[in-house]
């Protein structure tokens, strides 16, 4: 459910709903008034006028217990549940009140539902008792509450956490309450409290859930070896918890010992081949061991075959973390982009001249000229192999050269296409499958528009983020636009079989055309194809591997700024020969200190400042 800002449009709308409720109350239309108050609470749960009007409704109804009938629980809205919780508290029905509130907090933990005054009543812990408190916290924590809590949720849930702490203080030997309260304390980063409560639960009444929760608390407290010891003892006693086998295996991988973790996950998978976590975890730990792209494609296959197994997406995101192109746009390494950043840092440079020892990708030079139109760039020579020339005959060319100066060979996209790409493109994504899925929003664009977006990436949006990108990192934004335009090509004419499809033909032409940023983004799109289409997997992997080999050969005699990306994307491909992946790893390792392959440093003569 989406809500307006509680301090902006949401508050104004909520105040309007309260005003309508009071008009209805004046006419004794209690059900009508209740509907408006529920709407107001949903818009702004912390608005004092909502609770004042709710008290008026209770008086008109003959008391808070009678007013409960105005908020029936047959398919209720979240506002109706919140209002009923407050009325139940006013009626002294504390168990019902806290139970209803816990339902609301489960759905919207980052909104101020817990700011109600009655939650801080000094007698509430005693009147509530440990069992209802246990059920309430289990409902909130068991609803997918993030660990650790984001700042907004931590702030809004604080009154509920305070209540739970008070309940634990009154019932310090209740094992179930201690166990679940440990999970909430852990999410708040109260590690000593979380560990202490879990240990107290086990000391009072040893249980499987207590051991599991103690392991989680120890792991979050930075004591993973102790967590392993607790979990392994528990699994020796009761091996039936397959999810805990997975947790043990993944914790070993986190400690840099993935080989020790694999048997734990393999046992879980053997016991239940359809376990929603075991197979994804196995692929993830195997990727930790050898970083073979085959395991990433296996995760993609698992998600396609089991769309309800969301843990595969979590593991894929974890494997992608910190990896250019798999998690975010790769950075540009061209010398001209280094100059561009220097110009932007001067915040007023309007012209100048620089000299490059060799041509660089046309997208980089086009962006430089678009950003600093008065600048002059001189290229001293053209080393072999000539990056201006395609590596094989191609039917699609984005650039035409006049000497060393590149100009777009395709028309700009339509205004509608540029705006759509601007709204879809992003600098980062949870994992490549998410970016691929997101790019389907561009599938309606024509081939001409997509090619136009590659040679003429639209400017960032006219908002705060867009202005910051334009002022500081226009290269990242341009590469993001090209990335999503190429990913959109993977959705073009999907009715055509891959082997003879327009999308294969165009992506291959872009990949083997003049060396450019689009070489990188076409390779990115082909990785997405390999992950999502098993029938195209071998071909897509071979295309990217061949392009990487061409780049390695070229790198022996000149700078190849796209080589790092091509090596990374080759390693993301499944099923490649070991000698290909070994070469890609060697090239990546050598990138930092390669002598002839270091980016050519330009000679920058001057840049004028405006004013």
C-alpha positions in Angstrom: 0.0 0.0 0.0 1.5 3.4 -1.0 0.9 6.4 1.2 1.6 10.1 0.7 4.1 11.8 2.9 2.8 12.1 6.5 4.2 15.6 6.7 3.0 16.8 3.3 0.1 15.7 1.1 -0.8 12.8 3.4 -1.3 15.0 6.4 -3.5 17.4 4.5 -5.6 14.6 3.1 -5.8 13.0 6.6 -7.0 16.3 8.1 -9.7 16.5 5.4 -10.9 13.0 6.2 -11.1 13.9 9.9 -13.2 17.0 9.0 -15.6 14.8 7.1 -15.7 12.4 10.0 -16.7 15.1 12.4 -19.5 16.2 10.0 -20.8 12.7 10.0 -20.5 12.5 13.8 -22.6 15.6 14.1 -25.3 13.8 12.1 -24.8 10.6 14.1 -23.7 8.7 11.0 -21.3 6.6 13.0 -20.4 4.1 10.3 -19.8 6.9 7.8 -17.6 8.7 10.3 -15.7 5.5 11.0 -14.9 5.1 7.3 -13.4 8.6 7.2 -11.4 8.0 10.4 -10.0 4.7 9.0 -8.9 6.6 5.8 -7.3 9.3 7.9 -5.4 6.8 10.1 -4.1 5.1 6.9 -2.9 8.4 5.5 -1.2 9.7 8.7 -1.3 7.3 11.7 0.3 9.8 14.0 -2.2 12.7 13.4 -3.5 13.6 16.9 -6.9 14.7 15.4 -7.5 11.1 14.3 -7.4 9.9 17.9 -9.4 12.8 19.2 -12.2 12.2 16.7 -12.0 8.5 17.5 -12.7 9.3 21.1 -15.7 11.4 20.0 -17.0 8.5 18.0 -16.6 6.2 21.1 -18.7 8.7 23.2 -21.4 8.9 20.5 -21.5 5.1 20.2 -22.0 4.6 24.0 -18.4 3.7 24.9 -15.3 2.3 23.2 -16.5 -1.3 23.5 -19.7 -0.4 21.6 -17.7 1.6 19.0 -15.8 -1.5 18.0 -18.8 -2.5 16.0 -18.0 0.4 13.7 -14.8 -1.3 12.6 -15.7 -4.9 11.7 -12.8 -7.2 10.8 -14.3 -8.8 7.7 -11.7 -7.8 5.0 -10.7 -4.7 6.9 -8.4 -2.0 5.7 -5.2 -1.2 7.6 -6.8 2.0 8.9 -9.8 0.1 10.2 -7.5 -2.3 12.1 -5.5 0.5 13.6 -8.6 2.3 14.8 -10.1 -0.8 16.2 -6.8 -1.5 18.1 -7.0 1.9 19.8 -10.7 1.4 20.7 -9.9 -2.0 22.1 -7.2 -0.4 24.3 -9.7 2.3 25.5 -12.1 -0.5 26.4 -9.4 -2.3 28.4 -9.2 -5.2 26.0 -5.4 -5.1 26.0 -4.7 -8.4 24.4 -6.9 -7.6 21.5 -5.4 -4.1 21.2 -1.8 -5.3 21.0 -2.7 -8.2 18.8 -4.4 -5.9 16.3 -1.6 -3.4 16.4 0.9 -6.2 15.7 -0.9 -7.0 12.5 -0.5 -3.4 11.4 3.1 -3.2 12.4 3.8 -6.4 10.5 2.5 -4.8 7.3 4.0 -1.3 7.8 6.8 -1.3 10.3 8.3 2.0 9.0 5.2 4.1 9.6 4.2 5.6 13.0 1.5 3.2 14.0 3.2 2.5 17.3 3.2 6.1 18.4 -0.3 5.7 20.0 -0.2 6.9 23.6 -1.9 3.7 25.0 1.1 1.6 24.0 3.2 3.3 26.7 0.6 2.8 29.5 2.7 1.9 32.6 0.3 -1.0 33.5 0.2 -2.5 30.0 3.0 -5.1 30.5 1.3 -6.4 33.6 -2.2 -6.4 32.0 -1.0 -8.0 28.8 0.9 -11.0 30.1 3.7 -13.0 28.4 1.7 -15.1 26.1 -0.1 -12.3 24.2 3.2 -10.4 24.1 4.9 -13.5 22.6 2.2 -13.8 19.9 2.5 -10.1 19.1 6.3 -10.1 18.7 6.2 -13.3 16.7 3.8 -11.7 14.3 5.9 -8.6 13.9 9.3 -10.3 13.6 7.9 -13.2 11.6 6.6 -10.8 8.9 9.9 -10.4 7.1 11.2 -7.7 9.4 14.6 -6.6 8.0 17.7 -7.5 9.9 19.2 -5.0 10.9 16.3 -2.6 11.0 16.5 0.4 8.7 16.6 3.7 10.6 13.0 4.6 9.8 11.6 1.3 10.9 13.7 1.3 14.1 12.4 4.7 15.0 8.8 3.9 14.4 8.9 0.5 16.1 10.7 1.9 19.2 7.5 2.1 21.4 6.7 -1.5 20.6 10.2 -2.6 21.4 10.0 -0.7 24.7 6.8 -2.6 25.5 8.5 -5.9 24.7 11.5 -5.0 26.9 9.1 -4.2 29.8 7.2 -7.5 29.2 10.5 -9.4 29.4 11.4 -7.6 32.6 8.2 -8.8 34.1 8.5 -12.4 32.8 12.3 -13.0 32.7 11.9 -16.8 32.7 9.3 -17.2 29.9 11.3 -19.1 27.3 9.1 -18.3 24.3 9.0 -14.6 25.0 12.8 -14.5 25.6 13.4 -16.3 22.3 11.3 -14.1 20.2 12.3 -10.9 22.0 15.9 -11.8 21.2 15.1 -11.6 17.5 13.8 -8.1 17.9 16.7 -7.0 20.0 19.1 -8.4 17.3 17.4 -6.3 14.7 18.0 -3.2 16.8 21.7 -4.0 17.1 21.3 -4.7 20.9 23.6 -7.7 20.5 24.4 -8.3 24.2 20.7 -8.1 25.0 19.8 -10.5 22.1 22.5 -13.0 23.2 21.5 -12.7 26.8 17.8 -13.2 26.2 18.4 -16.3 24.0 20.8 -17.8 26.5 18.2 -17.2 29.3 15.6 -18.9 27.2 17.8 -22.0 26.7 18.7 -22.1 30.4 15.0 -22.0 31.4 13.8 -24.6 28.8 16.2 -25.9 26.2 14.4 -25.8 22.8 15.2 -25.9 19.1 13.9 -22.4 18.5 16.0 -21.1 21.4 19.2 -22.6 19.9 18.4 -21.3 16.5 17.8 -17.8 17.9 21.0 -17.9 20.0 23.0 -18.7 16.8 21.5 -15.8 15.0 22.2 -13.5 17.9 25.8 -14.7 18.1 26.3 -14.4 14.3 25.0 -10.8 14.3 27.2 -10.0 17.3 30.3 -10.9 15.3 30.8 -14.2 17.0 30.3 -16.6 14.1 32.4 -19.5 15.5 30.2 -19.6 18.6 27.1 -19.5 16.4 28.4 -22.5 14.5 29.1 -24.4 17.6 25.6 -23.8 18.9 23.9 -24.7 15.6 26.0 -27.8 15.1 25.2 -29.1 18.6 21.6 -28.6 17.9 21.7 -30.4 14.6 23.5 -33.3 16.2 20.6 -33.5 18.6 17.8 -32.9 16.0 18.9 -32.9 12.4 15.4 -32.3 11.0 15.7 -28.5 10.5 16.9 -28.4 6.9 16.9 -24.6 6.8 19.4 -24.6 9.7 21.6 -26.9 7.7 21.6 -24.2 5.0 22.4 -21.5 7.6 25.4 -23.5 8.8 26.7 -24.1 5.3 26.4 -20.4 4.3 28.0 -19.3 7.6 31.0 -21.5 6.8 31.2 -19.8 3.3 31.0 -16.4 5.0 34.0 -17.3 7.1 36.0 -18.1 4.0 35.5 -21.9 4.4 33.0 -22.7 1.7 34.3 -26.3 1.2 33.3 -27.1 4.8 29.8 -25.6 4.2 29.0 -27.5 1.1 28.2 -30.9 2.8 25.7 -29.3 5.1 23.7 -27.8 2.2 24.1 -31.0 0.2 22.5 -33.0 3.0 19.6 -30.6 3.1 19.1 -30.8 -0.6 19.3 -34.6 -0.6 16.6 -34.7 2.1 14.3 -32.4 0.2 15.1 -31.6 -3.4 12.3 -29.0 -3.4 13.6 -27.1 -0.4 13.2 -23.4 -1.2 16.6 -22.4 0.2 18.9 -25.5 -0.3 19.4 -25.4 -4.1 20.0 -21.6 -4.3 22.4 -21.8 -1.3 24.3 -24.6 -2.9 24.8 -22.6 -6.1 25.8 -19.6 -4.1 28.4 -21.4 -2.0 29.8 -23.1 -5.1 30.1 -19.7 -6.7 32.0 -18.6 -3.6 34.4 -21.5 -4.2 35.3 -21.0 -7.8 33.4 -17.9 -9.1 32.2 -19.8 -12.1 29.4 -18.1 -14.0 27.7 -21.5 -14.4 26.4 -21.2 -10.8 24.9 -17.8 -11.6 23.1 -19.2 -14.6 21.9 -22.1 -12.4 20.4 -19.5 -9.9 18.7 -17.9 -12.8 17.4 -21.2 -14.0 16.1 -22.0 -10.4 14.3 -18.7 -10.3 12.7 -19.3 -13.7 11.6 -22.8 -12.7 10.6 -21.9 -9.1 9.4 -18.3 -9.2 8.1 -18.7 -5.6 11.6 -19.4 -4.3 12.6 -15.9 -3.6 15.7 -16.9 -1.8 17.3 -17.6 -5.1 17.0 -13.9 -5.9 18.6 -13.1 -2.5 21.5 -15.4 -3.2 22.0 -14.0 -6.7 22.1 -10.5 -5.3 24.6 -11.6 -2.7 26.8 -13.2 -5.4 26.6 -10.0 -7.5 27.4 -7.6 -4.7 30.4 -5.3 -5.5 30.8 -6.8 -9.1 30.7 -4.3 -11.9 27.9 -5.0 -14.4 26.4 -7.7 -12.3 25.4 -5.2 -9.6 25.9 -1.8 -11.2 27.2 0.0 -14.2 30.9 -0.5 -14.8 33.1 2.6 -14.5 34.7 4.1 -17.6 38.5 4.1 -17.7 39.2 6.2 -20.7 41.7 9.0 -20.4 39.2 11.5 -21.9 36.8 10.7 -19.1 39.5 11.5 -16.6 39.8 14.9 -18.3 36.1 15.3 -18.2 36.0 14.7 -14.5 38.7 17.3 -14.0 36.8 19.8 -16.0 33.6 19.2 -14.1 35.5 19.6 -10.8 36.5 23.1 -11.9 32.8 24.0 -12.1 33.1 26.6 -14.8 35.6 25.4 -17.4 34.2 26.2 -20.8 37.0 25.3 -23.2 40.5 24.1 -23.7 42.5 21.5 -25.6 44.0 18.1 -24.8 46.0 15.6 -26.8 45.4 11.8 -26.8 48.0 9.4 -27.9 45.4 7.2 -29.6 41.7 7.1 -30.4 39.3 6.1 -27.6 35.8 4.7 -27.7 33.5 7.1 -29.6 30.8 7.2 -26.9 33.4 8.6 -24.5 34.6 11.2 -26.9 31.0 12.1 -27.9 30.1 12.6 -24.2 33.2 14.8 -23.7 32.3 17.0 -26.6 28.7 17.2 -25.6 29.7 18.3 -22.0 32.6 20.6 -23.0 31.6 21.7 -26.5 34.4 24.3 -26.9 37.2 21.9 -26.1 39.6 20.7 -28.8 40.9 17.1 -28.8 43.8 16.0 -30.9 44.7 12.4 -31.5 48.3 11.8 -32.3 48.2 8.4 -33.9 46.2 5.2 -34.6 47.9 2.1 -33.3 47.0 -1.3 -34.6 44.6 -3.0 -34.5 42.5 0.0 -35.4 39.6 0.4 -32.9 37.6 2.3 -35.5 37.2 -0.8 -37.6 34.7 -3.6 -36.9 36.2 -7.0 -36.2 34.0 -8.6 -38.8 31.5 -7.4 -41.4 28.5 -5.9 -39.6 25.2 -4.6 -40.8 24.6 -2.2 -37.9 27.0 0.6 -37.2 26.4 3.3 -34.7 29.4 5.4 -35.7 31.1 6.7 -38.8 34.6 8.1 -38.8 36.1 11.1 -40.5 39.7 10.6 -39.7 39.9 10.1 -36.0 36.6 12.0 -35.3 33.6 9.8 -34.8 30.0 10.9 -35.5 26.8 9.1 -34.9 25.7 7.0 -37.9 22.1 6.7 -36.6 19.4 9.3 -35.9 18.6 10.4 -32.3 15.7 8.5 -30.7 12.2 10.0 -30.6 11.4 12.3 -27.7 9.0 9.6 -26.4 11.7 6.9 -26.5 14.3 9.1 -24.9 11.9 9.9 -22.0 11.0 6.3 -21.6 14.6 5.3 -21.4 15.3 8.1 -19.0 12.5 6.8 -16.7 13.7 3.2 -16.8 17.6 3.3 -16.8 19.4 3.1 -13.5 23.0 2.9 -12.3 22.5 -0.2 -10.2 20.2 -3.2 -9.7 19.9 -6.1 -7.3 21.3 -8.5 -9.9 21.4 -8.7 -13.7 18.1 -10.7 -13.8 16.3 -7.8 -12.1 17.8 -5.3 -14.6 16.8 -7.6 -17.5 13.2 -7.8 -16.1 13.1 -4.0 -15.6 14.2 -3.4 -19.2 11.1 -5.2 -20.5 9.4 -1.8 -20.1 11.4 -0.7 -23.1 10.3 -3.6 -25.3 7.8 -1.5 -27.2 10.5 0.8 -28.6 11.5 0.3 -32.2 14.9 -0.9 -33.3 15.7 2.5 -34.7 14.8 4.2 -31.4 16.9 1.7 -29.4 19.9 2.2 -31.7 19.4 6.0 -31.4 19.5 5.7 -27.6 22.9 4.0 -27.9 24.5 6.7 -30.0 22.6 9.6 -28.4 22.0 8.6 -24.7 19.3 10.9 -23.3 20.4 13.4 -20.6 19.5 12.6 -17.0 16.1 13.7 -15.6 15.6 17.3 -14.5 15.5 16.4 -10.8 18.0 16.5 -8.0 19.5 13.1 -8.8 19.7 13.9 -12.5 21.3 17.2 -11.9 23.9 15.7 -9.6 24.7 13.0 -12.2 25.0 15.6 -15.0 27.3 17.8 -12.8 29.5 15.0 -11.5 29.2 11.7 -13.3 27.6 12.1 -16.8 29.6 9.1 -18.0 27.9 6.8 -15.5 24.5 8.0 -16.6 25.3 7.6 -20.3 26.6 4.0 -19.7 23.5 3.3 -17.7 21.3 4.4 -20.6 23.3 2.3 -23.0 23.1 -0.7 -20.7 19.3 -0.6 -20.6 19.0 0.1 -24.3 21.0 -3.1 -24.9 19.0 -5.0 -22.4 15.9 -3.8 -24.1 17.3 -5.4 -27.3 17.1 -8.8 -25.6 13.3 -8.3 -25.5 13.0 -7.2 -29.1 11.0 -9.6 -31.3 11.1 -12.5 -28.9 8.8 -14.4 -31.2 11.8 -15.0 -33.4 14.0 -18.1 -32.5 17.3 -16.9 -31.1 19.6 -18.2 -33.8 18.1 -16.2 -36.7 16.6 -13.4 -34.6 17.0 -9.6 -35.1 18.1 -9.3 -31.5 21.0 -11.7 -32.0 22.1 -10.1 -35.2 22.0 -6.6 -33.7 23.7 -7.5 -30.5 26.5 -9.4 -32.3 27.0 -6.4 -34.7 27.3 -4.1 -31.7 29.7 -6.5 -30.0 32.0 -6.9 -32.9 31.6 -3.4 -34.3 34.1 -0.5 -33.6 35.4 -0.6 -30.1 33.1 1.4 -27.9 31.2 1.5 -24.6 28.4 -0.3 -26.5 30.8 -3.2 -26.9 30.6 -3.6 -23.1 26.8 -3.1 -22.9 26.1 -5.5 -25.8 28.2 -8.1 -23.9 26.1 -7.4 -20.8 22.9 -8.0 -22.7 24.4 -11.3 -24.0 25.1 -12.4 -20.4 21.4 -11.7 -19.7 20.5 -13.8 -22.7 22.7 -16.7 -21.5 21.1 -16.6 -18.0 17.6 -16.5 -19.2 17.5 -18.6 -22.4 19.1 -22.1 -22.1 18.7 -22.6 -25.8 20.8 -19.5 -26.5 23.2 -20.0 -23.7 26.1 -21.7 -25.6 26.0 -19.2 -28.5 25.8 -16.1 -26.3 28.7 -17.3 -24.2 30.8 -18.1 -27.3 30.1 -14.6 -28.7 31.3 -12.8 -25.6 34.3 -15.1 -25.1 35.4 -14.5 -28.7 35.1 -10.8 -28.3 37.2 -11.0 -25.1 39.9 -13.0 -27.0 40.0 -10.3 -29.6 40.4 -7.6 -27.0 43.2 -9.6 -25.3 45.1 -9.8 -28.6 44.6 -6.1 -29.2 45.8 -5.3 -25.7 49.2 -6.7 -26.6 49.9 -3.6 -28.8 47.6 -0.8 -27.5 45.2 0.3 -24.8 41.9 -1.6 -24.7 39.7 0.2 -22.2 36.9 -2.2 -22.6 39.0 -5.3 -21.8 38.3 -5.2 -18.1 34.6 -5.3 -18.7 34.8 -8.0 -21.3 36.8 -10.2 -18.9 34.3 -9.7 -16.1 31.4 -10.5 -18.4 33.1 -13.5 -19.8 33.5 -14.8 -16.3 29.7 -14.3 -15.7 29.0 -16.7 -18.6 28.2 -20.4 -18.0 29.9 -23.3 -19.6 33.0 -21.8 -20.9 36.2 -23.8 -21.3 38.6 -23.6 -18.3 41.3 -22.1 -20.4 39.0 -19.2 -21.4 38.0 -18.3 -17.9 41.7 -18.7 -16.7 42.8 -16.2 -19.3 40.0 -13.8 -18.3 41.2 -14.0 -14.7 44.8 -13.5 -15.6 43.9 -10.4 -17.6 41.9 -8.9 -14.8 44.7 -9.5 -12.4 47.1 -7.8 -14.7 44.9 -4.8 -15.5 46.2 -2.6 -12.7 49.9 -2.8 -13.6 49.8 -3.6 -17.3 52.6 -1.5 -18.9 51.4 -1.1 -22.5 47.8 -1.4 -21.5 47.6 1.5 -19.1 45.2 4.2 -20.3 46.9 6.9 -22.3 47.4 10.0 -20.3 46.2 13.1 -22.2 48.2 16.3 -22.3 45.8 18.9 -21.0 46.8 22.5 -22.0 44.2 24.7 -20.4 40.6 25.2 -19.6 38.9 28.6 -19.1 36.6 29.3 -16.3 33.4 31.2 -16.8 33.4 34.4 -14.8 
